[in-house]
Amino acid sequence: MTPKAYLKFQQETNGEFLGKIIAGIYLKIRNGEFNMDSDFVAAAGRDHVSWKKYFKSF
Protein backbone atom coordinates (compact mmCIF):
# COMPACT_ATOMS: atom_id res chain seq x y z
CA MET A 1 0.00 0.00 0.00
CA THR A 2 1.39 3.39 -0.89
CA PRO A 3 1.76 6.05 1.80
CA LYS A 4 -0.88 8.14 0.03
CA ALA A 5 -3.36 5.23 -0.02
CA TYR A 6 -2.60 4.44 3.63
CA LEU A 7 -3.23 8.07 4.58
CA LYS A 8 -6.59 7.97 2.79
CA PHE A 9 -7.49 4.69 4.52
CA GLN A 10 -6.57 6.01 7.96
CA GLN A 11 -8.48 9.25 7.43
CA GLU A 12 -11.58 7.30 6.36
CA THR A 13 -11.21 4.97 9.35
CA ASN A 14 -10.10 7.37 12.12
CA GLY A 15 -10.98 10.84 10.85
CA GLU A 16 -8.81 13.47 9.20
CA PHE A 17 -6.80 14.48 12.27
CA LEU A 18 -6.00 11.05 13.76
CA GLY A 19 -5.61 9.58 10.29
CA LYS A 20 -2.80 12.03 9.53
CA ILE A 21 -1.08 11.25 12.82
CA ILE A 22 -1.28 7.46 12.42
CA ALA A 23 -0.23 7.53 8.76
CA GLY A 24 2.63 9.91 9.61
CA ILE A 25 3.97 7.58 12.28
CA TYR A 26 3.90 4.60 9.92
CA LEU A 27 5.55 6.63 7.16
CA LYS A 28 8.41 7.47 9.54
CA ILE A 29 8.73 3.79 10.47
CA ARG A 30 8.79 2.87 6.78
CA ASN A 31 11.50 5.49 6.14
CA GLY A 32 13.60 4.20 9.05
CA GLU A 33 13.41 7.48 10.93
CA PHE A 34 12.99 5.70 14.28
CA ASN A 35 16.05 3.47 13.80
CA MET A 36 18.55 4.88 16.26
CA ASP A 37 20.91 3.78 18.96
CA SER A 38 19.26 2.94 22.24
CA ASP A 39 19.96 4.74 25.52
CA PHE A 40 18.34 1.92 27.49
CA VAL A 41 21.40 1.12 29.62
CA ALA A 42 21.92 4.79 30.50
CA ALA A 43 18.23 5.26 31.32
CA ALA A 44 17.63 1.99 33.18
CA GLY A 45 21.06 1.50 34.68
CA ARG A 46 21.12 -2.13 33.51
CA ASP A 47 21.16 -4.24 30.36
CA HIS A 48 17.92 -5.18 28.65
CA VAL A 49 16.35 -8.44 29.85
CA SER A 50 14.40 -10.58 27.36
CA TRP A 51 10.84 -11.61 28.26
CA LYS A 52 11.94 -15.25 28.36
CA LYS A 53 14.72 -14.50 30.84
CA TYR A 54 12.47 -12.20 32.86
CA PHE A 55 9.73 -14.83 33.36
CA LYS A 56 12.28 -17.53 34.16
CA SER A 57 13.49 -15.37 37.04
CA PHE A 58 10.24 -15.92 38.99
C-alpha positions, 0 to 999 in steps of 0.5 A: 500500500502506498503512503498516500493510499494508507493516509486515505485509509486512515483518514476514512477509518479514524478521521482526518486528524488522527488519520494524519497522525497514524499515517505519519507515524507509519511513514516514519517507520517505513522510512527508518526514521525511528532506527537509532541507537538505544539509551536503554542502559543509560536510562535503566542503569542495567542491560535489557532483559528478554521476556523469556529470561524475565519470566524464568526469574520468577 
